[in-house]
Amino acid sequence: MKRGTLITIILAAIFAGILLYSTLSAQQVECSACVTFNGETNCATASAETAEAATKQAVTTACGTISKGMDESIRCANTPPTRPQCRNR
């Protein structure tokens, strides 16, 4: 293997490792939330830097399968979650 190719592979691996570490280290809180919208209930789990952000992302994810179209998605995302639970990672 050429020296330039080896250096490129090593640098790419280092970059990927730094990117993975920075992404995962920012995910400090994991929250689960259930949403009831239009008579349907769905639950989801998400992680983020804060409990508020993780809960909002869990609600958005839960709404993905029970809402149809952008209008319903927005209304569902504004629905208060039932049984929100968070834990530190």
C-alpha positions in Angstrom: 0.0 0.0 0.0 1.3 3.4 -0.9 2.3 5.7 2.0 -0.1 8.5 0.8 -3.0 6.0 0.8 -2.1 4.8 4.3 -1.9 8.3 5.7 -5.3 9.2 4.1 -6.9 6.1 5.7 -5.4 6.9 9.1 -6.6 10.6 9.0 -10.1 9.5 7.9 -10.3 7.0 10.8 -9.1 9.7 13.3 -11.7 12.2 11.9 -14.5 9.5 12.1 -13.5 8.8 15.7 -13.6 12.4 16.7 -16.9 12.9 15.0 -18.4 9.9 16.7 -17.1 10.9 20.1 -18.4 14.5 19.8 -21.8 13.3 18.7 -22.2 10.7 21.4 -20.8 12.9 24.2 -23.4 15.6 23.5 -26.2 13.0 24.1 -26.3 13.3 27.9 -30.0 12.8 28.6 -32.3 10.1 27.3 -36.1 10.7 27.5 -39.1 8.5 26.6 -42.5 10.1 25.9 -45.9 8.9 24.7 -48.2 11.1 22.7 -52.0 10.6 22.2 -53.2 12.3 19.0 -56.4 11.7 17.0 -57.2 8.7 19.2 -53.9 7.0 18.6 -51.0 6.6 21.0 -47.4 6.1 20.2 -44.2 6.2 22.3 -40.7 7.0 21.4 -37.2 7.5 23.0 -34.6 10.1 22.1 -31.4 11.5 23.5 -30.0 15.0 23.5 -28.0 17.5 25.6 -30.9 18.6 27.8 -34.0 16.9 29.1 -36.2 19.4 27.3 -34.5 18.8 23.9 -34.7 15.0 24.4 -38.4 15.1 25.3 -39.2 17.4 22.3 -37.3 15.0 20.0 -39.1 12.0 21.5 -42.5 13.7 21.0 -41.6 14.5 17.4 -40.5 10.9 16.7 -43.7 9.5 18.3 -45.8 11.9 16.2 -44.2 10.6 13.0 -46.3 7.5 12.8 -49.6 8.8 14.1 -49.9 12.1 12.2 -50.5 12.5 8.5 -49.3 15.6 6.7 -47.5 18.7 7.9 -50.4 20.3 9.6 -51.1 17.2 11.8 -47.4 16.8 12.5 -47.2 20.3 13.8 -50.3 20.0 15.9 -49.2 16.6 17.3 -45.7 18.0 18.1 -47.4 20.7 20.2 -49.4 18.1 22.2 -48.1 17.6 25.7 -46.6 14.2 26.2 -48.0 11.6 28.6 -45.6 9.7 30.8 -42.4 11.6 30.0 -39.4 9.9 31.7 -35.8 11.1 31.5 -32.5 9.6 32.7 -28.9 10.8 32.5 -26.6 8.8 30.4 
